[in-house]
Amino acid sequence: MANEPVIIELNNEPDYQRLLGGAPQTCGMRSGRVYLKPGECCGVHSTEQHEEQLVFLAGAGIAYIGDEKKSYPVSVGKISYIPPHTVHNIENTGSEPLIYIYCVAPAKTE
């Protein structure tokens, strides 16, 4: 199936929605929709050997990226790129749900 186009409809449920799950659905990309209530965060984790893109659809919050935990404001209409081997966390600091889509793909190694 990795060589076939896929159309996925986003739901409006207040929780995680898996979108792309890697092989055999893709050639290695994984994706999901994250729904964070006010005050929630996704939890500190690393991209490991993957690169990651976040597309913010609703709400506002802070992206903590890197070992120094540098903070970046995020909100609807913004995207974030997180390089391989990078620790990060997303926190909803607003009063509305923070909703975003992540896309994770294996990074090319040389």
GUDODREN-296376 format. One record per atom (N, C-alpha, C, O): x, y, z; chain; residue number from 1. Coordinates in steps of 0.1 Angstrom, whole numbers, plus 5000, padded with zeros to 4 digits. Atoms other than C-alpha are relative to their C-alpha. Layout:
% GUDODREN-296376
<px:X&py:Y&pz:Z&chaine:A&num:NUM>
...
***
This chain:
% GUDODREN-296376
<px:5008&py:4988&pz:5000&chaine:A&num:1>
<px:5000&py:5000&pz:5000&chaine:A&num:1>
<px:5009&py:5013&pz:5000&chaine:A&num:1>
<px:5003&py:5023&pz:4997&chaine:A&num:1>
<px:4991&py:4988&pz:4999&chaine:A&num:2>
<px:5030&py:5024&pz:5004&chaine:A&num:2>
<px:5001&py:5007&pz:4987&chaine:A&num:2>
<px:5005&py:5019&pz:4988&chaine:A&num:2>
<px:4999&py:4993&pz:5012&chaine:A&num:3>
<px:5028&py:5033&pz:4968&chaine:A&num:3>
<px:4987&py:5005&pz:4995&chaine:A&num:3>
<px:4985&py:5009&pz:4983&chaine:A&num:3>
<px:5014&py:4996&pz:5003&chaine:A&num:4>
<px:4991&py:5041&pz:4968&chaine:A&num:4>
<px:4997&py:5013&pz:5007&chaine:A&num:4>
<px:5000&py:5015&pz:5019&chaine:A&num:4>
<px:5004&py:4988&pz:4993&chaine:A&num:5>
<px:4976&py:5076&pz:4976&chaine:A&num:5>
<px:4990&py:4996&pz:5010&chaine:A&num:5>
<px:4982&py:4986&pz:5009&chaine:A&num:5>
<px:5009&py:5003&pz:4990&chaine:A&num:6>
<px:4956&py:5078&pz:5007&chaine:A&num:6>
<px:4993&py:5014&pz:5004&chaine:A&num:6>
<px:5000&py:5024&pz:5005&chaine:A&num:6>
<px:5007&py:4988&pz:4995&chaine:A&num:7>
<px:4929&py:5104&pz:5018&chaine:A&num:7>
<px:4994&py:4996&pz:5013&chaine:A&num:7>
<px:4987&py:4986&pz:5014&chaine:A&num:7>
<px:5005&py:5003&pz:4986&chaine:A&num:8>
<px:4921&py:5105&pz:5055&chaine:A&num:8>
<px:4992&py:5012&pz:5005&chaine:A&num:8>
<px:4996&py:5023&pz:5004&chaine:A&num:8>
<px:5008&py:4989&pz:4994&chaine:A&num:9>
<px:4893&py:5125&pz:5071&chaine:A&num:9>
<px:5003&py:5002&pz:5014&chaine:A&num:9>
<px:5003&py:4993&pz:5022&chaine:A&num:9>
<px:4998&py:4997&pz:4986&chaine:A&num:10>
<px:4901&py:5143&pz:5103&chaine:A&num:10>
<px:4987&py:5000&pz:5008&chaine:A&num:10>
<px:4977&py:5004&pz:5003&chaine:A&num:10>
<px:5012&py:5000&pz:4992&chaine:A&num:11>
<px:4876&py:5137&pz:5131&chaine:A&num:11>
<px:5000&py:5012&pz:5010&chaine:A&num:11>
<px:5010&py:5019&pz:5010&chaine:A&num:11>
<px:5000&py:4989&pz:4991&chaine:A&num:12>
<px:4865&py:5162&pz:5157&chaine:A&num:12>
<px:5000&py:4995&pz:5015&chaine:A&num:12>
<px:4995&py:5002&pz:5024&chaine:A&num:12>
<px:4999&py:5006&pz:4987&chaine:A&num:13>
<px:4870&py:5139&pz:5187&chaine:A&num:13>
<px:5011&py:5007&pz:5009&chaine:A&num:13>
<px:5021&py:5011&pz:5003&chaine:A&num:13>
<px:4990&py:4994&pz:4992&chaine:A&num:14>
<px:4889&py:5154&pz:5217&chaine:A&num:14>
<px:5011&py:4991&pz:5005&chaine:A&num:14>
<px:5013&py:4990&pz:5017&chaine:A&num:14>
<px:4989&py:5009&pz:4997&chaine:A&num:15>
<px:4917&py:5129&pz:5216&chaine:A&num:15>
<px:5009&py:4997&pz:4988&chaine:A&num:15>
<px:5006&py:5003&pz:4977&chaine:A&num:15>
<px:4991&py:5003&pz:5011&chaine:A&num:16>
<px:4945&py:5115&pz:5195&chaine:A&num:16>
<px:4994&py:4992&pz:4989&chaine:A&num:16>
<px:4985&py:4984&pz:4991&chaine:A&num:16>
<px:5005&py:5008&pz:5012&chaine:A&num:17>
<px:4938&py:5103&pz:5160&chaine:A&num:17>
<px:5012&py:4996&pz:4991&chaine:A&num:17>
<px:5019&py:5005&pz:4986&chaine:A&num:17>
<px:4989&py:5005&pz:5009&chaine:A&num:18>
<px:4963&py:5081&pz:5141&chaine:A&num:18>
<px:4996&py:5003&pz:4986&chaine:A&num:18>
<px:4985&py:5001&pz:4982&chaine:A&num:18>
<px:5003&py:4997&pz:5014&chaine:A&num:19>
<px:4966&py:5092&pz:5105&chaine:A&num:19>
<px:5008&py:4991&pz:4991&chaine:A&num:19>
<px:5002&py:4983&pz:4983&chaine:A&num:19>
<px:4991&py:5010&pz:5008&chaine:A&num:20>
<px:4996&py:5073&pz:5089&chaine:A&num:20>
<px:5008&py:4993&pz:5010&chaine:A&num:20>
<px:5014&py:4998&pz:5019&chaine:A&num:20>
<px:4994&py:5008&pz:4990&chaine:A&num:21>
<px:5011&py:5044&pz:5107&chaine:A&num:21>
<px:5013&py:4994&pz:4995&chaine:A&num:21>
<px:5018&py:4984&pz:5002&chaine:A&num:21>
<px:4987&py:5006&pz:5005&chaine:A&num:22>
<px:5043&py:5036&pz:5087&chaine:A&num:22>
<px:4997&py:4989&pz:4991&chaine:A&num:22>
<px:4986&py:4987&pz:4986&chaine:A&num:22>
<px:5002&py:5011&pz:5009&chaine:A&num:23>
<px:5048&py:5005&pz:5067&chaine:A&num:23>
<px:4989&py:4990&pz:5005&chaine:A&num:23>
<px:4988&py:4989&pz:5017&chaine:A&num:23>
<px:5000&py:5000&pz:5015&chaine:A&num:24>
<px:5029&py:4990&pz:5049&chaine:A&num:24>
<px:4992&py:5012&pz:4995&chaine:A&num:24>
<px:4990&py:5013&pz:4983&chaine:A&num:24>
<px:5008&py:4988&pz:5005&chaine:A&num:25>
<px:5007&py:5022&pz:5048&chaine:A&num:25>
<px:5008&py:5010&pz:4993&chaine:A&num:25>
<px:5003&py:5017&pz:4984&chaine:A&num:25>
<px:4992&py:4990&pz:5006&chaine:A&num:26>
<px:5036&py:5044&pz:5039&chaine:A&num:26>
<px:5014&py:4994&pz:4999&chaine:A&num:26>
<px:5016&py:4982&pz:5002&chaine:A&num:26>
<px:4986&py:5005&pz:5001&chaine:A&num:27>
<px:5073&py:5041&pz:5031&chaine:A&num:27>
<px:5008&py:5003&pz:5012&chaine:A&num:27>
<px:5021&py:5001&pz:5012&chaine:A&num:27>
<px:4993&py:4998&pz:4987&chaine:A&num:28>
<px:5082&py:5050&pz:5067&chaine:A&num:28>
<px:4995&py:5012&pz:5007&chaine:A&num:28>
<px:4998&py:5014&pz:5019&chaine:A&num:28>
<px:5005&py:4988&pz:4993&chaine:A&num:29>
<px:5063&py:5082&pz:5075&chaine:A&num:29>
<px:4989&py:4996&pz:5009&chaine:A&num:29>
<px:4981&py:4986&pz:5006&chaine:A&num:29>
<px:5011&py:5002&pz:4991&chaine:A&num:30>
<px:5040&py:5082&pz:5105&chaine:A&num:30>
<px:4994&py:5014&pz:5003&chaine:A&num:30>
<px:5001&py:5024&pz:5002&chaine:A&num:30>
<px:5007&py:4987&pz:4998&chaine:A&num:31>
<px:5014&py:5109&pz:5113&chaine:A&num:31>
<px:4988&py:4998&pz:5009&chaine:A&num:31>
<px:4982&py:4987&pz:5010&chaine:A&num:31>
<px:5012&py:5000&pz:4991&chaine:A&num:32>
<px:4987&py:5117&pz:5138&chaine:A&num:32>
<px:4995&py:5014&pz:5003&chaine:A&num:32>
<px:5002&py:5024&pz:5001&chaine:A&num:32>
<px:5006&py:4988&pz:4995&chaine:A&num:33>
<px:4964&py:5144&pz:5151&chaine:A&num:33>
<px:5000&py:5000&pz:5015&chaine:A&num:33>
<px:4995&py:4991&pz:5021&chaine:A&num:33>
<px:4999&py:4999&pz:4985&chaine:A&num:34>
<px:4971&py:5155&pz:5187&chaine:A&num:34>
<px:4990&py:5011&pz:5004&chaine:A&num:34>
<px:4989&py:5022&pz:4999&chaine:A&num:34>
<px:5010&py:4991&pz:4994&chaine:A&num:35>
<px:4944&py:5172&pz:5208&chaine:A&num:35>
<px:5004&py:5002&pz:5015&chaine:A&num:35>
<px:5003&py:4992&pz:5023&chaine:A&num:35>
<px:4996&py:4997&pz:4986&chaine:A&num:36>
<px:4957&py:5189&pz:5240&chaine:A&num:36>
<px:4990&py:5010&pz:5006&chaine:A&num:36>
<px:4988&py:5020&pz:5001&chaine:A&num:36>
<px:5009&py:4991&pz:4993&chaine:A&num:37>
<px:4933&py:5204&pz:5265&chaine:A&num:37>
<px:5009&py:5011&pz:5007&chaine:A&num:37>
<px:5021&py:5009&pz:5009&chaine:A&num:37>
<px:4992&py:4990&pz:4993&chaine:A&num:38>
<px:4943&py:5236&pz:5283&chaine:A&num:38>
<px:5008&py:4994&pz:5012&chaine:A&num:38>
<px:5003&py:4987&pz:5020&chaine:A&num:38>
<px:4991&py:5005&pz:4989&chaine:A&num:39>
<px:4973&py:5229&pz:5306&chaine:A&num:39>
<px:5006&py:4987&pz:4997&chaine:A&num:39>
<px:5016&py:4983&pz:5004&chaine:A&num:39>
<px:4994&py:5012&pz:5003&chaine:A&num:40>
<px:4981&py:5196&pz:5290&chaine:A&num:40>
<px:5012&py:5001&pz:4991&chaine:A&num:40>
<px:5014&py:5011&pz:4984&chaine:A&num:40>
<px:4988&py:5000&pz:5009&chaine:A&num:41>
<px:5014&py:5187&pz:5272&chaine:A&num:41>
<px:5001&py:4985&pz:4995&chaine:A&num:41>
<px:4995&py:4976&pz:5000&chaine:A&num:41>
<px:4998&py:5013&pz:5006&chaine:A&num:42>
<px:5024&py:5158&pz:5250&chaine:A&num:42>
<px:5010&py:4991&pz:5007&chaine:A&num:42>
<px:5010&py:4979&pz:5005&chaine:A&num:42>
<px:4990&py:5007&pz:4993&chaine:A&num:43>
<px:5053&py:5148&pz:5272&chaine:A&num:43>
<px:5014&py:5001&pz:4993&chaine:A&num:43>
<px:5014&py:5001&pz:4981&chaine:A&num:43>
<px:4986&py:4998&pz:5006&chaine:A&num:44>
<px:5091&py:5152&pz:5267&chaine:A&num:44>
<px:5003&py:4987&pz:4993&chaine:A&num:44>
<px:5002&py:4976&pz:4999&chaine:A&num:44>
<px:4995&py:5012&pz:5008&chaine:A&num:45>
<px:5104&py:5128&pz:5240&chaine:A&num:45>
<px:5010&py:5005&pz:4990&chaine:A&num:45>
<px:5011&py:5017&pz:4987&chaine:A&num:45>
<px:4990&py:4997&pz:5010&chaine:A&num:46>
<px:5130&py:5126&pz:5213&chaine:A&num:46>
<px:4995&py:4995&pz:4987&chaine:A&num:46>
<px:4988&py:4986&pz:4985&chaine:A&num:46>
<px:5003&py:5004&pz:5013&chaine:A&num:47>
<px:5127&py:5124&pz:5176&chaine:A&num:47>
<px:5008&py:4988&pz:4996&chaine:A&num:47>
<px:5006&py:4981&pz:4986&chaine:A&num:47>
<px:4991&py:5012&pz:5003&chaine:A&num:48>
<px:5154&py:5097&pz:5177&chaine:A&num:48>
<px:5006&py:5002&pz:4986&chaine:A&num:48>
<px:5012&py:5013&pz:4983&chaine:A&num:48>
<px:4994&py:4999&pz:5013&chaine:A&num:49>
<px:5166&py:5090&pz:5141&chaine:A&num:49>
<px:4990&py:5006&pz:4990&chaine:A&num:49>
<px:4992&py:5004&pz:4978&chaine:A&num:49>
<px:5010&py:4994&pz:5009&chaine:A&num:50>
<px:5135&py:5108&pz:5126&chaine:A&num:50>
<px:5000&py:5015&pz:5000&chaine:A&num:50>
<px:5005&py:5021&pz:5010&chaine:A&num:50>
<px:5003&py:4986&pz:5000&chaine:A&num:51>
<px:5127&py:5143&pz:5116&chaine:A&num:51>
<px:4985&py:5002&pz:5001&chaine:A&num:51>
<px:4978&py:4993&pz:4997&chaine:A&num:51>
<px:5015&py:4999&pz:4997&chaine:A&num:52>
<px:5093&py:5157&pz:5125&chaine:A&num:52>
<px:4996&py:5014&pz:4997&chaine:A&num:52>
<px:5003&py:5024&pz:4999&chaine:A&num:52>
<px:5007&py:4987&pz:5003&chaine:A&num:53>
<px:5070&py:5185&pz:5113&chaine:A&num:53>
<px:4987&py:5000&pz:5008&chaine:A&num:53>
<px:4980&py:4990&pz:5008&chaine:A&num:53>
<px:5013&py:4998&pz:4993&chaine:A&num:54>
<px:5041&py:5199&pz:5134&chaine:A&num:54>
<px:4993&py:5011&pz:4992&chaine:A&num:54>
<px:4999&py:5021&pz:4989&chaine:A&num:54>
<px:5009&py:4990&pz:5007&chaine:A&num:55>
<px:5012&py:5218&pz:5117&chaine:A&num:55>
<px:4989&py:5003&pz:5010&chaine:A&num:55>
<px:4981&py:4994&pz:5013&chaine:A&num:55>
<px:5010&py:4996&pz:4990&chaine:A&num:56>
<px:4991&py:5237&pz:5142&chaine:A&num:56>
<px:4987&py:5005&pz:4994&chaine:A&num:56>
<px:4987&py:5014&pz:4986&chaine:A&num:56>
<px:5013&py:4998&pz:5006&chaine:A&num:57>
<px:4954&py:5238&pz:5134&chaine:A&num:57>
<px:4991&py:5009&pz:5009&chaine:A&num:57>
<px:4982&py:5016&pz:5004&chaine:A&num:57>
<px:5008&py:4992&pz:4991&chaine:A&num:58>
<px:4939&py:5254&pz:5165&chaine:A&num:58>
<px:5007&py:5002&pz:5014&chaine:A&num:58>
<px:5015&py:4994&pz:5017&chaine:A&num:58>
<px:4994&py:4998&pz:4986&chaine:A&num:59>
<px:4948&py:5269&pz:5199&chaine:A&num:59>
<px:5013&py:5007&pz:5000&chaine:A&num:59>
<px:5018&py:5012&pz:4989&chaine:A&num:59>
<px:4987&py:4993&pz:4999&chaine:A&num:60>
<px:4980&py:5283&pz:5212&chaine:A&num:60>
<px:5008&py:4993&pz:5012&chaine:A&num:60>
<px:5002&py:4987&pz:5021&chaine:A&num:60>
<px:4992&py:5006&pz:4990&chaine:A&num:61>
<px:5009&py:5270&pz:5233&chaine:A&num:61>
<px:5015&py:5003&pz:4998&chaine:A&num:61>
<px:5018&py:5013&pz:4991&chaine:A&num:61>
<px:4986&py:4999&pz:5000&chaine:A&num:62>
<px:5046&py:5266&pz:5237&chaine:A&num:62>
<px:5007&py:4987&pz:4995&chaine:A&num:62>
<px:5003&py:4976&pz:5000&chaine:A&num:62>
<px:4992&py:5011&pz:5004&chaine:A&num:63>
<px:5070&py:5243&pz:5219&chaine:A&num:63>
<px:5014&py:5001&pz:5007&chaine:A&num:63>
<px:5020&py:5011&pz:5005&chaine:A&num:63>
<px:4987&py:5000&pz:4994&chaine:A&num:64>
<px:5100&py:5234&pz:5240&chaine:A&num:64>
<px:5009&py:4990&pz:4992&chaine:A&num:64>
<px:5006&py:4978&pz:4991&chaine:A&num:64>
<px:4993&py:5007&pz:5009&chaine:A&num:65>
<px:5127&py:5222&pz:5216&chaine:A&num:65>
<px:5015&py:5000&pz:5003&chaine:A&num:65>
<px:5021&py:5011&pz:5005&chaine:A&num:65>
<px:4985&py:5001&pz:4997&chaine:A&num:66>
<px:5163&py:5210&pz:5223&chaine:A&num:66>
<px:5003&py:4998&pz:5014&chaine:A&num:66>
<px:4995&py:5000&pz:5023&chaine:A&num:66>
<px:4995&py:5003&pz:4986&chaine:A&num:67>
<px:5184&py:5201&pz:5253&chaine:A&num:67>
<px:4999&py:5012&pz:5009&chaine:A&num:67>
<px:4997&py:5011&pz:5021&chaine:A&num:67>
<px:5001&py:4987&pz:4992&chaine:A&num:68>
<px:5183&py:5238&pz:5264&chaine:A&num:68>
<px:4986&py:5003&pz:5003&chaine:A&num:68>
<px:4983&py:5013&pz:5010&chaine:A&num:68>
<px:5015&py:4998&pz:4999&chaine:A&num:69>
<px:5145&py:5236&pz:5263&chaine:A&num:69>
<px:4997&py:5014&pz:4996&chaine:A&num:69>
<px:4989&py:5021&pz:5003&chaine:A&num:69>
<px:5004&py:4987&pz:5006&chaine:A&num:70>
<px:5143&py:5268&pz:5242&chaine:A&num:70>
<px:4985&py:4999&pz:4997&chaine:A&num:70>
<px:4980&py:4989&pz:4992&chaine:A&num:70>
<px:5014&py:5000&pz:5002&chaine:A&num:71>
<px:5107&py:5278&pz:5240&chaine:A&num:71>
<px:4996&py:5009&pz:4988&chaine:A&num:71>
<px:5002&py:5019&pz:4985&chaine:A&num:71>
<px:5005&py:4993&pz:5012&chaine:A&num:72>
<px:5088&py:5289&pz:5209&chaine:A&num:72>
<px:4985&py:5001&pz:5001&chaine:A&num:72>
<px:4978&py:4990&pz:5003&chaine:A&num:72>
<px:5015&py:4999&pz:5000&chaine:A&num:73>
<px:5052&py:5302&pz:5208&chaine:A&num:73>
<px:4995&py:4994&pz:4987&chaine:A&num:73>
<px:5000&py:4996&pz:4976&chaine:A&num:73>
<px:5006&py:5007&pz:5012&chaine:A&num:74>
<px:5030&py:5281&pz:5185&chaine:A&num:74>
<px:4985&py:5003&pz:5001&chaine:A&num:74>
<px:4979&py:5005&pz:5012&chaine:A&num:74>
<px:5015&py:4997&pz:5000&chaine:A&num:75>
<px:4994&py:5287&pz:5174&chaine:A&num:75>
<px:4995&py:4996&pz:4986&chaine:A&num:75>
<px:5003&py:4993&pz:4977&chaine:A&num:75>
<px:5006&py:5004&pz:5013&chaine:A&num:76>
<px:4970&py:5281&pz:5145&chaine:A&num:76>
<px:5008&py:5008&pz:4989&chaine:A&num:76>
<px:5011&py:5019&pz:4990&chaine:A&num:76>
<px:4993&py:4994&pz:5012&chaine:A&num:77>
<px:4987&py:5287&pz:5111&chaine:A&num:77>
<px:5015&py:4999&pz:5001&chaine:A&num:77>
<px:5021&py:5004&pz:4991&chaine:A&num:77>
<px:4986&py:5002&pz:4999&chaine:A&num:78>
<px:5022&py:5279&pz:5123&chaine:A&num:78>
<px:5004&py:4986&pz:4998&chaine:A&num:78>
<px:4996&py:4977&pz:5001&chaine:A&num:78>
<px:4995&py:5014&pz:5000&chaine:A&num:79>
<px:5044&py:5249&pz:5116&chaine:A&num:79>
<px:5013&py:5000&pz:5007&chaine:A&num:79>
<px:5020&py:5011&pz:5009&chaine:A&num:79>
<px:4987&py:5002&pz:4993&chaine:A&num:80>
<px:5075&py:5236&pz:5134&chaine:A&num:80>
<px:5007&py:4988&pz:4994&chaine:A&num:80>
<px:5001&py:4978&pz:4991&chaine:A&num:80>
<px:4991&py:5011&pz:5004&chaine:A&num:81>
<px:5104&py:5215&pz:5122&chaine:A&num:81>
<px:5009&py:4996&pz:5011&chaine:A&num:81>
<px:5015&py:5005&pz:5018&chaine:A&num:81>
<px:4991&py:5005&pz:4989&chaine:A&num:82>
<px:5122&py:5193&pz:5147&chaine:A&num:82>
<px:5010&py:4990&pz:4994&chaine:A&num:82>
<px:5006&py:4980&pz:4989&chaine:A&num:82>
<px:4990&py:5009&pz:5007&chaine:A&num:83>
<px:5155&py:5178&pz:5135&chaine:A&num:83>
<px:5002&py:4987&pz:5008&chaine:A&num:83>
<px:4997&py:4985&pz:5019&chaine:A&num:83>
<px:4997&py:5013&pz:4993&chaine:A&num:84>
<px:5166&py:5142&pz:5143&chaine:A&num:84>
<px:5008&py:5002&pz:5013&chaine:A&num:84>
<px:5015&py:5012&pz:5015&chaine:A&num:84>
<px:4993&py:5001&pz:4987&chaine:A&num:85>
<px:5179&py:5134&pz:5178&chaine:A&num:85>
<px:4997&py:5013&pz:5008&chaine:A&num:85>
<px:5007&py:5018&pz:5015&chaine:A&num:85>
<px:5003&py:4988&pz:4993&chaine:A&num:86>
<px:5161&py:5164&pz:5193&chaine:A&num:86>
<px:4989&py:4997&pz:5010&chaine:A&num:86>
<px:4978&py:4993&pz:5007&chaine:A&num:86>
<px:5010&py:5001&pz:4989&chaine:A&num:87>
<px:5142&py:5164&pz:5227&chaine:A&num:87>
<px:4991&py:5011&pz:4998&chaine:A&num:87>
<px:4994&py:5023&pz:4995&chaine:A&num:87>
<px:5010&py:4989&pz:5001&chaine:A&num:88>
<px:5110&py:5183&pz:5226&chaine:A&num:88>
<px:4987&py:4997&pz:5008&chaine:A&num:88>
<px:4985&py:4985&pz:5012&chaine:A&num:88>
<px:5013&py:5002&pz:4993&chaine:A&num:89>
<px:5076&py:5188&pz:5243&chaine:A&num:89>
<px:4991&py:5012&pz:4995&chaine:A&num:89>
<px:4996&py:5023&pz:4992&chaine:A&num:89>
<px:5010&py:4989&pz:5004&chaine:A&num:90>
<px:5044&py:5208&pz:5233&chaine:A&num:90>
<px:4991&py:5001&pz:5011&chaine:A&num:90>
<px:4985&py:4991&pz:5016&chaine:A&num:90>
<px:5009&py:4997&pz:4989&chaine:A&num:91>
<px:5023&py:5225&pz:5260&chaine:A&num:91>
<px:4990&py:5009&pz:4996&chaine:A&num:91>
<px:4992&py:5019&pz:4989&chaine:A&num:91>
<px:5011&py:4991&pz:5002&chaine:A&num:92>
<px:4989&py:5240&pz:5257&chaine:A&num:92>
<px:5000&py:5011&pz:5011&chaine:A&num:92>
<px:4996&py:5007&pz:5022&chaine:A&num:92>
<px:5000&py:4989&pz:4990&chaine:A&num:93>
<px:4992&py:5274&pz:5275&chaine:A&num:93>
<px:4987&py:5009&pz:4998&chaine:A&num:93>
<px:4986&py:5019&pz:5005&chaine:A&num:93>
<px:5012&py:4991&pz:5003&chaine:A&num:94>
<px:4959&py:5288&pz:5261&chaine:A&num:94>
<px:4988&py:4995&pz:5007&chaine:A&num:94>
<px:4989&py:4986&pz:5016&chaine:A&num:94>
<px:5012&py:5004&pz:4994&chaine:A&num:95>
<px:4923&py:5285&pz:5271&chaine:A&num:95>
<px:4991&py:4991&pz:4992&chaine:A&num:95>
<px:4980&py:4987&pz:4996&chaine:A&num:95>
<px:5008&py:5008&pz:5010&chaine:A&num:96>
<px:4911&py:5265&pz:5241&chaine:A&num:96>
<px:5009&py:4988&pz:4997&chaine:A&num:96>
<px:5021&py:4988&pz:5000&chaine:A&num:96>
<px:4991&py:5011&pz:5004&chaine:A&num:97>
<px:4923&py:5231&pz:5228&chaine:A&num:97>
<px:5011&py:5004&pz:4990&chaine:A&num:97>
<px:5009&py:5012&pz:4982&chaine:A&num:97>
<px:4989&py:4999&pz:5009&chaine:A&num:98>
<px:4956&py:5230&pz:5211&chaine:A&num:98>
<px:5000&py:4988&pz:4991&chaine:A&num:98>
<px:5002&py:4976&pz:4996&chaine:A&num:98>
<px:5001&py:5011&pz:5009&chaine:A&num:99>
<px:4953&py:5208&pz:5180&chaine:A&num:99>
<px:5011&py:5001&pz:4989&chaine:A&num:99>
<px:5012&py:5012&pz:4983&chaine:A&num:99>
<px:4990&py:4999&pz:5010&chaine:A&num:100>
<px:4981&py:5199&pz:5157&chaine:A&num:100>
<px:5002&py:4986&pz:4994&chaine:A&num:100>
<px:4998&py:4976&pz:4999&chaine:A&num:100>
<px:4997&py:5013&pz:5007&chaine:A&num:101>
<px:4992&py:5172&pz:5132&chaine:A&num:101>
<px:5015&py:4999&pz:5000&chaine:A&num:101>
<px:5022&py:5009&pz:4996&chaine:A&num:101>
<px:4986&py:5002&pz:5001&chaine:A&num:102>
<px:5026&py:5157&pz:5134&chaine:A&num:102>
<px:5003&py:4990&pz:4988&chaine:A&num:102>
<px:4995&py:4981&pz:4986&chaine:A&num:102>
<px:4996&py:5009&pz:5011&chaine:A&num:103>
<px:5044&py:5140&pz:5105&chaine:A&num:103>
<px:5015&py:4996&pz:5004&chaine:A&num:103>
<px:5023&py:5005&pz:5005&chaine:A&num:103>
<px:4987&py:5005&pz:4996&chaine:A&num:104>
<px:5075&py:5119&pz:5114&chaine:A&num:104>
<px:5005&py:4991&pz:4989&chaine:A&num:104>
<px:4997&py:4982&pz:4984&chaine:A&num:104>
<px:4994&py:5008&pz:5010&chaine:A&num:105>
<px:5098&py:5104&pz:5088&chaine:A&num:105>
<px:5014&py:4996&pz:5003&chaine:A&num:105>
<px:5021&py:5004&pz:5009&chaine:A&num:105>
<px:4986&py:5003&pz:4998&chaine:A&num:106>
<px:5131&py:5085&pz:5089&chaine:A&num:106>
<px:5009&py:5010&pz:4993&chaine:A&num:106>
<px:5007&py:5014&pz:4982&chaine:A&num:106>
<px:4991&py:4991&pz:5006&chaine:A&num:107>
<px:5159&py:5109&pz:5083&chaine:A&num:107>
<px:5011&py:4993&pz:4992&chaine:A&num:107>
<px:5015&py:4982&pz:4996&chaine:A&num:107>
<px:4990&py:5007&pz:5009&chaine:A&num:108>
<px:5184&py:5101&pz:5056&chaine:A&num:108>
<px:5014&py:5001&pz:5008&chaine:A&num:108>
<px:5018&py:5011&pz:5013&chaine:A&num:108>
<px:4987&py:5001&pz:4994&chaine:A&num:109>
<px:5217&py:5090&pz:5071&chaine:A&num:109>
<px:5011&py:4999&pz:4989&chaine:A&num:109>
<px:5009&py:4992&pz:4979&chaine:A&num:109>
<px:4989&py:5000&pz:5010&chaine:A&num:110>
<px:5250&py:5095&pz:5053&chaine:A&num:110>
<px:5012&py:4994&pz:5006&chaine:A&num:110>
<px:5022&py:4993&pz:4999&chaine:A&num:110>
***
